[in-house]
Amino acid sequence: PTCKAAAQDFETNVSKIPNEIQIIKVDYDTESELKETYSITTQHTFVAIDSQGNEISRWIGGGFDELTEELDVAEKG
């Protein structure tokens, strides 16, 4: 339910997401390599990465508001 709510929130606000941001939805149950790479231990984990694949921010749960907050923090970081 948490992931479905987040997906709906992102879809509702897609026009507000900056063009340079790409959101990729990944199946937690099948993407073992990505889980290992980014040390993902729970389904509703979000990871912001740069163009080289380096982690710049991580958070658990939420939707569009948390996305923009985390990106603002990472940008100022």
N, C-alpha and C positions, 0 to 999 in steps of 0.2 A: 504493500500500500504506500509506503514512503517513496519508493522509486516512481510509482505511477503518478503520485501527486507532483513530484518534482518534474517529471517529464511533461505533464500537462501545464505546469507553471512556465517552463521554458518555452513550450509551444505557443502559449498565450502571449508571451513577451518577446518572441523571436525578433520582432522589428526593433527592439530596444537594445539588442546585443550588438556590440561594435563589430564591424566587418572583419577586423583582424582576429576575432575570437572564433574558434571552431569548437563546437560541442560534439563529442563523440560518445555515443551510448554503447556500453560494452556489457556483454552477458557475463555476470559474475561467475556463473556455474561452468562456463566453458573456456574462459580466458586465463588459464593458470599462469602462463608466462607473464602476462601483464600484472597479475596479482603479485607475483613474486618480484618483478622489477620494481614496483612501487609500494611493496609491503602492504598490500591491501588485505585487511582481515575481516571486514564487514561489508555487506552488500551496498549499503547506501553511502559509500565513500566517494568523494569528489576530489580529483587531483588536477590542479592547473600545472601545465608543463610549458616550457618555452619551445621554440622551433627545433631545438636540438634534443628534445625529450627529457630535459632536466626539470625536476620538480621545483616549482616556485611557490606553491601553496597547496594545502590539503585541509579538508573539512569533512565532517560527517553530517549527512542529511541537509535538508533545506531545499530551497528553490532559487528563483531568480534573484531575490533580495540578497541571499547569502552569496550567490555567484558574484554579483556586482560588488559586494562588500569585500570579499576575498581578493578580487582583482584590484580594487582600489588599494588595499593593504599591500599587495605584492608589488604594485606599481610604485608606491611610495617607499617600500622597503629598501 
